[in-house]
Amino acid sequence: MSLKDFAEFREEINDKILREDNRSIRRFFALDSDVYREGELSSRTKEMLGLVASMVLRCDDCITYHLLQCHAEGVSREEFFEAFSVALVGGGSIVIPHLRRAVAVLEELEGGGG
């Protein structure tokens, strides 16, 4: 799935989910959006934290989402690799397959891949 397809799918299905009359889901989605807003920590820093957490938890959809957000926030390649290092140390070798996929997405974002 291309990054464009990923973003469109995510938006379309999130819209369908949020149209349902489920207060708990709506509140969780609102909390998720709220936590990444500017605060004492910048949105940029929070997105990098989200990326690391997603890598440690091994959620490829979340990793892709946070890579897109970090890229939009201007995170440099060097900063990405420092964040990847933190994730690898925190999560151990089980993170390596997700690191590979994260680097493939990063390459695509930088125009050097698929």
N, C-alpha and C positions, 0 to 999 in steps of 0.2 A: 504494500500500500504506500503510495506516495505521501509526502508530508502534507500536500494540499488535500488529498483524499482523507487523510487522518483528521485534519482540522475540520473539514466539512462534515465528516461522519460524527465527530465528537459534538459539534455544535447542533447538528440535526437531532441526534438522539437525546442530548441534554435538554433541548427544547421540548421534545416529546415527554421526557420524564417530568419536567417541571410543569407541564400542562396538567398533569394528574393532580388530583386533590389529596395530596399526601403531605401533611404539615411537617412530619419528621424529615422526610427527604428534602423538602424545600429549606428547612432550617439548616440541615447539614450542608447543602450546597451554598447557602448564604454564608455560613461560617467559613467554609473553604475559600470563598471569594474574599471575605473580609480579612482573613488572616494574612493575605499577601499584599494588602494595601500598605502604603507608606506609613511608617510609625517611627518608633525609636530606631528600628532597623529599616533600612531602605527596602523597597520592593525587590530590587536587584539582589540584595543579600538574602532576602527571604526565598526568592526563587532558587538561588544556589543551594540553600538549605533544603528546600523541597526536592531538588535534584539528588542530593546526597541521600536523603531519607528514602527516596524512591528506588535508588540503586541498591541500598542496603536491604530494602523490603522486596526487591527483585520484581518490580511492576513495570514492564516495558511500556505500557501506555502512559503511565505517570512519568517515566523517564523521558519519553518523547515529548510530552506536554511541557515539562520543565526545561528541556533543551530548547524548545521553541520560545518559551518565555524568556529564558536567560539570553538567548541570541537577540531577541527583541530589545532586551535591556542593555545590550552592548557588551556582554561578557566576552572576554577575549579567549582565544584558543588556550593560552597559557593558564588563564583562570579556570577554564573548563578542566584542564588536566590536573590542576591542583585539587579541584573539587572531586574529580575521579579518584585521585589518590586517597583523599579522606574516606570516600565510600569504600574503597578497596580495603583499607586498614580497618574500618569499622565493620565491614561485612565479611571479610575474608575471601578466600579463593572462589567461593560460590558466586561472587559478584562478577567474576571474569567474563562469563558469557554476556552479561548485561553491559559490561564495559565495552565489549566488542560491538554490540548493537548501538550503544551510545556513540561510539566513535564513527560508525557508519552513518548515523543520522547527522552528526556534526559535519562530516565530510559533505553530505548532501546540502546542509545549510550553507556551507562555505563555497558551494558550487563545484566541488571536486568529486562528486559521486552521483550515483543513480538518479 
